[in-house]
Amino acid sequence: MHDDSPDHMTAHWQSEDGLSLFYRDFGGPEAAGLPVLCLPGLTRNSRDFIPLAQRLAPRHRVLCPDLRGRGYSEPDPDWRNYQPPTYVADTWRLLDTLGLERVIVVGTSLGGLMAMIMAAQQPNRLAGVVLNDIGPEIAPEGLARIRGYAGLLPPVSDWAAASAQIREVYEIALPDLDDAAWLEYARRSYREDAQGRPRLDYDPAIGRAVQEVSGEAPDPWPLFRALSMPTLALRGALSDILSAATLARMQAEKPDLRVAVIPGRGHVPLLDEPASVAAIDDFLASLAHGGGA
């Protein structure tokens, strides 16, 4: 079974290099608002967006893909392809396969970097962008933390151990989750193997791609400046990825940038917090009233 929620369709599309890639489709083509495309973080998958998609589906078609090597999408046999330009090419292919000319992108972490690349490549296809705790600069302490766990976590034997492990990784960002919420978060992060043991739901080789990231990467600020469309930036107040200083520079560089700081959250907000819900709803309403839609 491809999902734990009966209120949406699931399907596959094919990447240019022949991988079978999976997506969830909420709301359907008849929804009145512009389609919303939800792009997940580095080691995450489409299950992170199910609560948001369920909330938006009465007004929008919501597409939630698993990037290659995550969730129900096939792994890439060459870890060197685990890079944002590849994911963006896959995403354009999804939109083209579905005949979607224009979408609103909600991008969490890596998904937000993808949104910036998409904005630079085909700006008139993005009606608006939500950047969830990501900007054109990644704080070094946060990058070091991600490099410390991506692809490196040891196997676990049961769901209690999975919940404890994911809590150890993410409690810095989600300090107020209770035991039940951590178990739910574990179920978004792991999937049972043939023996019934939870395993992290991404290709460990993604971690190798992260370790190989060079410090000589191109200046990302021009990508941020390509966001000519209405944009909302969410920052977890405790974030070690998007610093307050970087967010302030983003506001200076793009004076029409909408900003919401989510209290009690680090990297990343779950998008179900009252402050996140209010900011996203206000942003989508502004697009519907002429701010981009």
Residue frames relative to the residue before (quaternion, step in Angstrom):
aa qw qx qy qz dx dy dz
M 1.0000 0.0000 0.0000 0.0000 0.00 0.00 0.00
H 0.3623 -0.7973 0.4560 0.1585 3.52 -0.84 1.02
D 0.8101 0.0872 -0.1175 0.5677 3.60 1.09 0.14
D 0.4201 -0.6971 0.5279 0.2427 3.48 -1.34 0.31
S 0.6765 0.4223 -0.2796 0.5347 3.57 1.20 0.49
P 0.3116 -0.8124 0.4651 0.1634 3.60 -0.57 1.11
D 0.5898 0.6438 -0.3413 0.3480 3.59 1.25 -0.08
H 0.7484 0.3105 -0.2259 0.5408 3.61 1.14 0.39
M 0.4970 -0.6316 0.5054 0.3141 3.51 -1.31 0.35
T 0.1475 -0.7467 0.6332 0.1403 3.55 -1.26 0.39
A 0.0444 0.7924 -0.6041 0.0713 3.55 -1.08 0.73
H 0.3578 -0.7072 0.5648 0.2298 3.54 -1.35 0.04
W 0.0794 -0.7305 0.6677 0.1192 3.51 -1.34 0.39
Q 0.4308 -0.7158 0.4970 0.2345 3.54 -1.24 0.36
S 0.4195 -0.6914 0.5311 0.2527 3.54 -0.97 0.91
E 0.6746 -0.4985 0.3525 0.4149 3.54 -1.25 0.35
D 0.7354 0.3824 -0.2302 0.5098 3.59 1.10 -0.65
G 0.6999 -0.5705 0.2459 0.3523 3.56 1.16 0.65
L 0.4801 0.6524 -0.4636 0.3591 3.63 1.17 0.23
S 0.3821 -0.6829 0.5721 0.2457 3.54 -1.16 0.68
L 0.0638 -0.8190 0.5693 -0.0339 3.57 -0.55 1.23
F 0.3498 -0.7811 0.5047 0.1131 3.52 -1.01 1.00
Y 0.0575 0.7866 -0.6147 -0.0043 3.56 -1.15 0.60
R 0.3571 -0.6785 0.6029 0.2207 3.50 -1.38 0.45
D 0.1472 -0.7975 0.5848 0.0198 3.55 -1.01 0.91
F 0.0646 -0.8132 0.5776 -0.0290 3.55 -0.38 1.32
G 0.8134 0.3542 -0.2087 0.4115 3.55 -1.23 0.46
G 0.3081 -0.7940 0.4778 0.2153 3.57 0.98 -0.73
P 0.6785 -0.5408 0.3314 0.3706 3.56 -1.25 0.51
E 0.6478 0.5515 -0.3311 0.4081 3.61 1.14 -0.50
A 0.4235 0.7068 -0.4759 0.3075 3.65 1.21 -0.09
A 0.5345 -0.6905 0.3968 0.2830 3.55 -0.93 0.95
G 0.7142 0.4601 -0.2702 0.4530 3.60 0.95 -0.81
L 0.6686 -0.4694 0.3781 0.4356 3.53 -1.31 0.13
P 0.5587 -0.5921 0.4463 0.3715 3.61 -1.08 0.58
V 0.2387 -0.7388 0.6163 0.1317 3.54 -1.21 0.70
L 0.1627 -0.7767 0.6059 0.0558 3.56 -0.87 1.04
C 0.1388 -0.8120 0.5656 0.0385 3.60 -0.60 1.17
L 0.0989 -0.8162 0.5691 -0.0065 3.58 -0.58 1.22
P 0.3335 -0.8129 0.4505 0.1580 3.60 -0.54 1.18
G 0.6454 -0.5311 0.4073 0.3681 3.50 -1.40 0.13
L 0.8188 -0.3615 0.1772 0.4092 3.51 -1.41 0.28
T 0.8173 0.1624 -0.0701 0.5484 3.61 0.70 -1.03
R 0.5257 0.6531 -0.3801 0.3908 3.55 1.29 0.31
N 0.2510 -0.7637 0.5776 0.1422 3.57 -1.30 0.01
S 0.7660 -0.4200 0.2484 0.4185 3.53 -1.34 0.10
R 0.5465 0.6304 -0.4154 0.3624 3.62 1.11 -0.43
D 0.5496 0.6207 -0.3977 0.3932 3.61 1.15 -0.50
F 0.7503 0.4299 -0.2114 0.4555 3.57 1.05 -0.75
I 0.3938 0.7447 -0.4815 0.2420 3.62 1.20 -0.06
P 0.6802 0.4712 -0.3394 0.4473 3.70 0.74 -0.81
L 0.6422 0.5070 -0.3282 0.4720 3.62 0.96 -0.80
A 0.6734 0.5063 -0.3029 0.4454 3.58 0.86 -0.96
Q 0.6290 0.5298 -0.3358 0.4592 3.59 0.99 -0.79
R 0.6745 0.4990 -0.2967 0.4561 3.57 1.00 -0.80
L 0.7257 0.4406 -0.2419 0.4699 3.58 1.01 -0.81
A 0.5336 0.7017 -0.3860 0.2720 3.58 1.15 -0.64
P 0.6059 0.5486 -0.4046 0.4101 3.68 0.94 -0.47
R 0.7726 0.3389 -0.1792 0.5061 3.60 1.15 -0.55
H 0.7988 0.2148 -0.0764 0.5568 3.59 1.15 -0.61
R 0.4044 -0.5914 0.6162 0.3271 3.50 -1.31 0.39
V 0.0944 -0.8087 0.5803 0.0158 3.60 -0.79 1.01
L 0.1279 -0.7912 0.5974 0.0294 3.56 -0.72 1.14
C 0.0424 -0.7997 0.5982 -0.0303 3.55 -0.82 1.06
P 0.0840 -0.8300 0.5498 0.0413 3.61 -0.09 1.21
D 0.3525 -0.6214 0.6405 0.2818 3.49 -1.42 0.32
L 0.3846 -0.7043 0.5390 0.2560 3.60 -0.75 0.97
R 0.6648 -0.4963 0.3544 0.4314 3.57 -1.17 0.47
G 0.7984 0.2711 -0.2210 0.4901 3.55 -0.98 0.91
R 0.6953 0.3958 -0.2717 0.5349 3.59 1.28 0.10
G 0.8464 0.1734 -0.0981 0.4939 3.54 -1.24 0.49
Y 0.7942 -0.2798 0.2351 0.4855 3.54 -0.92 -0.99
S 0.4992 0.6136 -0.4529 0.4113 3.61 1.20 0.30
E 0.5634 -0.6287 0.4168 0.3371 3.55 -1.04 0.76
P 0.4792 -0.6335 0.5131 0.3251 3.59 -1.14 0.55
D 0.4426 -0.6590 0.5359 0.2874 3.53 -1.25 0.49
P 0.4350 -0.7108 0.4763 0.2805 3.63 -0.78 0.89
D 0.7262 0.3319 -0.2169 0.5616 3.60 1.24 -0.34
W 0.3680 -0.7702 0.4781 0.2068 3.60 -0.33 1.25
R 0.5682 0.6143 -0.3887 0.3856 3.62 1.14 -0.45
N 0.6221 0.5437 -0.3429 0.4470 3.59 1.22 -0.32
Y 0.5393 0.6007 -0.4162 0.4185 3.59 1.24 -0.08
Q 0.4003 0.6837 -0.4809 0.3755 3.54 0.47 1.32
P 0.6516 -0.5604 0.3360 0.3853 3.61 -1.05 0.69
P 0.6512 0.5097 -0.3742 0.4196 3.70 0.78 -0.71
T 0.6237 0.5260 -0.3412 0.4668 3.60 1.08 -0.67
Y 0.6597 0.5033 -0.3142 0.4612 3.58 0.89 -0.91
V 0.6421 0.5220 -0.3255 0.4575 3.59 1.00 -0.80
A 0.6349 0.5147 -0.3313 0.4714 3.60 0.95 -0.81
D 0.6301 0.5225 -0.3296 0.4704 3.60 1.00 -0.79
T 0.6734 0.5159 -0.2942 0.4403 3.57 0.96 -0.91
W 0.6214 0.5136 -0.3462 0.4799 3.59 0.97 -0.77
R 0.6464 0.5266 -0.3249 0.4465 3.58 0.98 -0.83
L 0.6112 0.5313 -0.3474 0.4727 3.60 1.06 -0.68
L 0.6827 0.4829 -0.2970 0.4610 3.58 0.80 -0.99
D 0.6635 0.4941 -0.3102 0.4684 3.58 0.96 -0.82
T 0.6183 0.5468 -0.3394 0.4511 3.59 1.03 -0.77
L 0.7359 0.3993 -0.2165 0.5021 3.58 1.03 -0.81
G 0.4528 -0.7161 0.4303 0.3115 3.59 1.28 -0.05
L 0.4190 0.7091 -0.4623 0.3286 3.58 1.12 0.65
E 0.2635 -0.8061 0.5170 0.1161 3.55 -0.55 1.19
R 0.8207 0.0879 0.0196 0.5642 3.58 1.01 -0.79
V 0.0183 0.8060 -0.5878 0.0678 3.55 -0.86 0.99
I 0.3694 -0.6244 0.6238 0.2906 3.50 -1.46 0.13
V 0.2027 -0.8003 0.5551 0.1017 3.60 -0.76 0.98
V 0.1065 -0.7303 0.6716 0.0657 3.54 -1.03 0.94
G 0.0023 0.8372 -0.5437 0.0596 3.57 -0.38 1.24
T 0.1914 -0.7768 0.5937 0.0862 3.55 -0.72 1.14
S 0.8510 -0.0576 0.0242 0.5215 3.58 -0.77 1.07
L 0.8112 0.1128 -0.0432 0.5721 3.64 -0.42 -1.14
G 0.6322 0.5455 -0.3349 0.4367 3.59 0.97 -0.79
G 0.6376 0.5108 -0.3260 0.4757 3.59 1.12 -0.61
L 0.6102 0.5194 -0.3493 0.4857 3.59 1.07 -0.66
M 0.6207 0.5322 -0.3328 0.4697 3.57 1.03 -0.76
A 0.6382 0.5339 -0.3271 0.4480 3.58 0.96 -0.86
M 0.6466 0.5125 -0.3255 0.4619 3.60 0.99 -0.78
I 0.6401 0.5048 -0.3265 0.4783 3.59 1.00 -0.78
M 0.6439 0.5213 -0.3198 0.4598 3.58 0.95 -0.85
A 0.6454 0.5254 -0.3155 0.4559 3.58 1.01 -0.82
A 0.6538 0.5001 -0.3108 0.4752 3.57 1.08 -0.71
Q 0.7072 0.4830 -0.2653 0.4429 3.59 1.00 -0.81
Q 0.8131 -0.0123 0.0709 0.5777 3.60 0.80 -1.02
P 0.1080 -0.8693 0.4762 0.0766 3.59 0.59 1.15
N 0.6827 0.4984 -0.3308 0.4197 3.62 0.92 -0.69
R 0.6023 0.5464 -0.3803 0.4406 3.62 1.21 0.01
L 0.6763 0.4274 -0.2864 0.5272 3.61 1.28 -0.12
A 0.2593 -0.7859 0.5472 0.1254 3.55 -0.57 1.20
G 0.7795 -0.1074 0.0923 0.6102 3.57 1.21 -0.51
V 0.1970 -0.7766 0.5922 0.0857 3.53 -1.24 0.52
V 0.1284 -0.7322 0.6628 0.0900 3.54 -1.14 0.81
L 0.1525 -0.7740 0.6115 0.0603 3.57 -0.72 1.13
N 0.1543 -0.8077 0.5658 0.0604 3.57 -0.47 1.21
D 0.8387 -0.2251 0.0770 0.4898 3.53 -0.33 1.39
I 0.6163 0.4766 -0.3918 0.4894 3.54 0.77 1.06
G 0.0172 0.7795 -0.6260 0.0147 3.52 -1.20 0.64
P 0.7242 -0.4507 0.2931 0.4319 3.56 -1.21 -0.20
E 0.7280 0.2748 -0.2433 0.5790 3.59 1.25 0.07
I 0.2132 -0.7617 0.6022 0.1081 3.55 -1.01 0.92
A 0.4456 -0.7039 0.4794 0.2759 3.57 -0.67 1.09
P 0.5350 -0.6785 0.3905 0.3177 3.62 -0.78 0.95
E 0.6326 0.5346 -0.3575 0.4316 3.61 1.00 -0.67
G 0.6476 0.5119 -0.3176 0.4666 3.57 1.08 -0.69
L 0.6368 0.5183 -0.3257 0.4687 3.56 1.01 -0.81
A 0.6363 0.5221 -0.3278 0.4637 3.59 1.00 -0.79
R 0.6333 0.5270 -0.3341 0.4578 3.59 1.00 -0.79
I 0.6682 0.4941 -0.3075 0.4634 3.60 0.89 -0.90
R 0.6496 0.5106 -0.3205 0.4632 3.58 0.96 -0.81
G 0.6378 0.5588 -0.3214 0.4215 3.56 1.19 -0.53
Y 0.7914 0.2797 -0.1778 0.5136 3.62 1.16 -0.31
A 0.5751 0.6270 -0.3996 0.3413 3.64 1.03 -0.63
G 0.8469 0.0610 -0.0933 0.5199 3.54 -0.54 1.21
L 0.6775 0.5292 -0.2702 0.4334 3.59 1.27 -0.05
L 0.5179 0.6635 -0.4268 0.3308 3.61 1.18 -0.22
P 0.4682 -0.6860 0.4722 0.2954 3.63 -0.92 0.82
P 0.6197 -0.5433 0.4017 0.3994 3.61 -1.19 0.43
V 0.2414 -0.7409 0.6062 0.1591 3.55 -1.25 0.51
S 0.4768 -0.7164 0.4528 0.2334 3.55 -1.21 0.58
D 0.8106 0.0279 0.0177 0.5847 3.60 1.10 -0.58
W 0.7115 -0.4816 0.3039 0.4117 3.55 -1.31 0.15
A 0.5861 0.5527 -0.3814 0.4534 3.61 1.10 -0.51
A 0.6687 0.4801 -0.2949 0.4851 3.58 0.98 -0.83
A 0.6208 0.5317 -0.3420 0.4636 3.59 1.06 -0.72
S 0.6530 0.5119 -0.3100 0.4641 3.56 0.94 -0.89
A 0.6578 0.4998 -0.3108 0.4699 3.59 0.96 -0.84
Q 0.6621 0.5140 -0.3151 0.4451 3.58 0.95 -0.83
I 0.6940 0.4609 -0.2944 0.4682 3.58 0.82 -0.94
R 0.5969 0.5487 -0.3610 0.4609 3.58 1.13 -0.58
E 0.6380 0.5323 -0.3307 0.4475 3.59 0.96 -0.81
V 0.6774 0.4965 -0.2887 0.4597 3.57 1.05 -0.81
Y 0.8382 0.2856 -0.0865 0.4565 3.56 0.77 -1.08
E 0.4404 0.7169 -0.4712 0.2648 3.64 1.15 -0.11
I 0.5582 0.6017 -0.3880 0.4194 3.59 1.15 -0.52
A 0.7327 0.4109 -0.2232 0.4945 3.57 1.12 -0.70
L 0.7835 0.2532 -0.0934 0.5597 3.57 1.15 -0.66
P 0.0024 0.8870 -0.4614 -0.0157 3.59 0.76 1.03
D 0.7314 0.4598 -0.2503 0.4371 3.62 1.12 -0.45
L 0.4332 0.6996 -0.4761 0.3102 3.63 1.19 0.15
D 0.3210 -0.7338 0.5620 0.2065 3.59 -1.02 0.78
D 0.7583 -0.3976 0.2451 0.4548 3.59 -1.28 0.10
A 0.6558 0.5141 -0.3194 0.4512 3.59 0.93 -0.86
A 0.6608 0.5019 -0.3089 0.4647 3.57 0.99 -0.82
W 0.6352 0.5132 -0.3388 0.4673 3.60 1.04 -0.68
L 0.6302 0.5123 -0.3456 0.4701 3.59 1.00 -0.68
E 0.6319 0.5158 -0.3300 0.4752 3.59 1.00 -0.79
Y 0.6564 0.5012 -0.3122 0.4695 3.59 0.97 -0.84
A 0.6113 0.5370 -0.3487 0.4651 3.58 1.07 -0.70
R 0.6763 0.4960 -0.3054 0.4509 3.59 0.96 -0.79
R 0.6111 0.4970 -0.3578 0.5015 3.58 1.25 -0.20
S 0.7304 0.4757 -0.2048 0.4453 3.55 1.21 -0.61
Y 0.7633 0.2581 -0.1213 0.5797 3.58 1.20 -0.60
R 0.1068 -0.7544 0.6406 0.0957 3.54 -1.35 0.33
E 0.5186 -0.6680 0.4308 0.3151 3.57 -0.97 0.80
D 0.3603 -0.7109 0.5620 0.2213 3.56 -1.05 0.81
A 0.7693 -0.3738 0.2442 0.4569 3.58 -1.30 -0.05
Q 0.6903 0.4550 -0.2686 0.4942 3.60 1.19 -0.51
G 0.5584 -0.6342 0.3746 0.3817 3.58 1.27 0.08
R 0.5175 0.6219 -0.4286 0.4021 3.60 1.25 0.27
P 0.4682 -0.6579 0.4954 0.3202 3.60 -0.94 0.75
R 0.0011 -0.7686 0.6394 0.0196 3.57 -1.03 0.76
L 0.5911 -0.5741 0.4207 0.3796 3.55 -1.08 0.69
D 0.3888 -0.7791 0.4585 0.1777 3.53 -0.80 1.07
Y 0.6431 0.4395 -0.3899 0.4912 3.55 0.74 1.12
D 0.5953 -0.5722 0.4373 0.3564 3.53 -1.26 0.51
P 0.4434 -0.7098 0.4667 0.2858 3.64 -0.61 1.02
A 0.5643 0.6135 -0.3893 0.3920 3.60 1.15 -0.46
I 0.4946 0.6295 -0.4367 0.4103 3.61 1.25 -0.25
G 0.6070 0.5598 -0.3460 0.4455 3.57 1.09 -0.69
R 0.6287 0.5286 -0.3464 0.4532 3.58 1.01 -0.72
A 0.6313 0.5279 -0.3347 0.4590 3.58 0.99 -0.79
V 0.6374 0.5196 -0.3252 0.4670 3.59 1.05 -0.77
Q 0.6554 0.5189 -0.3221 0.4442 3.60 0.92 -0.87
E 0.7013 0.4860 -0.2638 0.4498 3.57 1.10 -0.69
V 0.4166 0.7120 -0.4809 0.2971 3.61 1.23 -0.08
S 0.3270 -0.7744 0.5164 0.1637 3.55 -0.76 1.07
G 0.4945 -0.6395 0.5075 0.2982 3.52 -1.18 0.59
E 0.6399 0.5316 -0.3143 0.4574 3.56 1.29 -0.19
A 0.2593 0.7848 -0.5255 0.2018 3.60 1.15 0.52
P 0.6078 -0.5665 0.4001 0.3867 3.61 -1.13 0.53
D 0.6225 -0.5344 0.4194 0.3886 3.55 -1.22 0.53
P 0.2957 -0.8042 0.4865 0.1708 3.63 -0.54 1.08
W 0.4884 0.6955 -0.4383 0.2925 3.61 1.15 -0.27
P 0.6101 0.5352 -0.3842 0.4402 3.66 0.95 -0.56
L 0.6021 0.5407 -0.3648 0.4604 3.60 1.11 -0.58
F 0.6467 0.5066 -0.3274 0.4669 3.57 0.95 -0.83
R 0.6608 0.5127 -0.3100 0.4521 3.58 0.98 -0.83
A 0.5799 0.5829 -0.3759 0.4273 3.60 1.22 -0.32
L 0.5408 0.6132 -0.4083 0.4058 3.61 1.25 -0.18
S 0.0080 -0.8372 0.5447 -0.0489 3.55 0.36 1.28
M 0.6313 0.5340 -0.3197 0.4627 3.56 1.27 -0.37
P 0.6678 -0.4687 0.3566 0.4552 3.63 -1.18 0.26
T 0.0453 -0.8142 0.5770 -0.0463 3.54 -0.91 0.99
L 0.1516 -0.7493 0.6400 0.0767 3.53 -1.13 0.86
A 0.1312 -0.7758 0.6137 0.0658 3.57 -0.88 0.97
L 0.1401 -0.7544 0.6375 0.0696 3.55 -0.87 1.05
R 0.0385 -0.7817 0.6218 0.0270 3.57 -1.02 0.79
G 0.3841 -0.6746 0.5771 0.2535 3.54 -0.94 0.87
A 0.5095 -0.6846 0.4201 0.3088 3.58 -0.72 1.03
L 0.7283 0.4000 -0.2228 0.5098 3.60 1.18 -0.58
S 0.3396 0.8071 -0.4517 0.1710 3.60 1.29 0.06
D 0.1984 -0.7535 0.6138 0.1274 3.53 -1.15 0.79
I 0.5958 0.5358 -0.3633 0.4753 3.58 1.30 0.36
L 0.7690 0.1875 -0.0977 0.6033 3.59 0.86 -0.99
S 0.2234 -0.8048 0.5376 0.1161 3.57 -0.29 1.25
A 0.6275 -0.5253 0.4134 0.3993 3.56 -1.27 0.41
A 0.6361 0.5360 -0.3310 0.4456 3.59 1.04 -0.75
T 0.6552 0.4926 -0.3213 0.4740 3.60 0.95 -0.80
L 0.6355 0.5194 -0.3352 0.4626 3.59 0.97 -0.79
A 0.6412 0.5185 -0.3276 0.4612 3.60 0.98 -0.79
R 0.6510 0.4906 -0.3206 0.4824 3.60 1.00 -0.75
M 0.6024 0.5489 -0.3546 0.4583 3.60 1.04 -0.70
Q 0.6608 0.4957 -0.3079 0.4721 3.59 0.97 -0.83
A 0.6483 0.5144 -0.3192 0.4618 3.58 1.03 -0.77
E 0.6940 0.4739 -0.2731 0.4681 3.59 1.01 -0.83
K 0.7817 0.1623 -0.0795 0.5969 3.59 1.13 -0.63
P 0.2195 -0.8450 0.4696 0.1312 3.59 0.26 1.25
D 0.6866 0.4639 -0.3064 0.4685 3.61 1.11 -0.47
L 0.3743 0.7351 -0.4867 0.2875 3.60 1.24 0.19
R 0.2798 -0.7171 0.6118 0.1822 3.55 -0.95 0.91
V 0.0973 -0.8090 0.5796 0.0077 3.59 -0.96 0.84
A 0.0467 0.7534 -0.6559 0.0012 3.53 -1.16 0.72
V 0.2029 -0.7505 0.6191 0.1108 3.56 -0.91 0.99
I 0.2576 -0.7981 0.5344 0.1053 3.55 -0.66 1.18
P 0.3447 -0.7688 0.4959 0.2105 3.62 -0.42 1.16
G 0.8348 0.2548 -0.1765 0.4549 3.54 -1.22 0.61
R 0.6629 0.4608 -0.3052 0.5051 3.57 1.24 0.34
G 0.2374 -0.7262 0.6240 0.1640 3.51 -1.21 0.67
H 0.7357 -0.3395 0.2923 0.5080 3.55 -0.87 -0.98
V 0.6654 -0.4507 -0.5950 0.0071 1.57 -0.80 2.38
P 0.6057 -0.4911 0.4509 0.4343 3.58 -1.27 0.20
L 0.4622 -0.7046 0.4779 0.2480 3.57 -1.12 0.75
L 0.4292 -0.7305 0.4152 0.3313 3.58 1.38 -0.16
D 0.6162 0.4954 -0.3785 0.4812 3.58 1.24 0.39
E 0.4519 0.6805 -0.4566 0.3524 3.59 1.28 0.01
P 0.6168 -0.5641 0.3796 0.3965 3.64 -1.01 0.63
A 0.6667 0.4947 -0.3160 0.4593 3.61 0.93 -0.81
S 0.6412 0.5095 -0.3242 0.4735 3.60 1.04 -0.71
V 0.6493 0.5254 -0.3127 0.4523 3.56 0.90 -0.96
A 0.6777 0.4955 -0.2966 0.4553 3.58 0.85 -0.99
A 0.6734 0.5014 -0.3075 0.4480 3.60 0.88 -0.90
I 0.6794 0.4774 -0.2996 0.4698 3.60 0.90 -0.88
D 0.6464 0.5137 -0.3301 0.4575 3.60 0.93 -0.81
D 0.6602 0.4960 -0.3141 0.4684 3.60 0.92 -0.87
F 0.6487 0.5224 -0.3175 0.4534 3.57 0.98 -0.84
L 0.6785 0.4720 -0.3039 0.4738 3.60 0.83 -0.91
A 0.6218 0.5270 -0.3475 0.4635 3.62 1.04 -0.69
S 0.6442 0.5178 -0.3321 0.4545 3.60 0.98 -0.78
L 0.6351 0.5136 -0.3336 0.4707 3.60 1.05 -0.69
A 0.6586 0.5193 -0.3081 0.4491 3.57 0.97 -0.85
H 0.7259 0.4052 -0.2325 0.5049 3.56 1.18 -0.56
G 0.7811 -0.4019 0.1801 0.4428 3.54 1.03 0.74
G 0.5611 0.6252 -0.3958 0.3708 3.59 1.22 0.03
G 0.8274 -0.0564 0.0261 0.5582 3.59 1.14 0.41
A 0.6929 0.4541 -0.2805 0.4847 3.57 1.18 -0.44
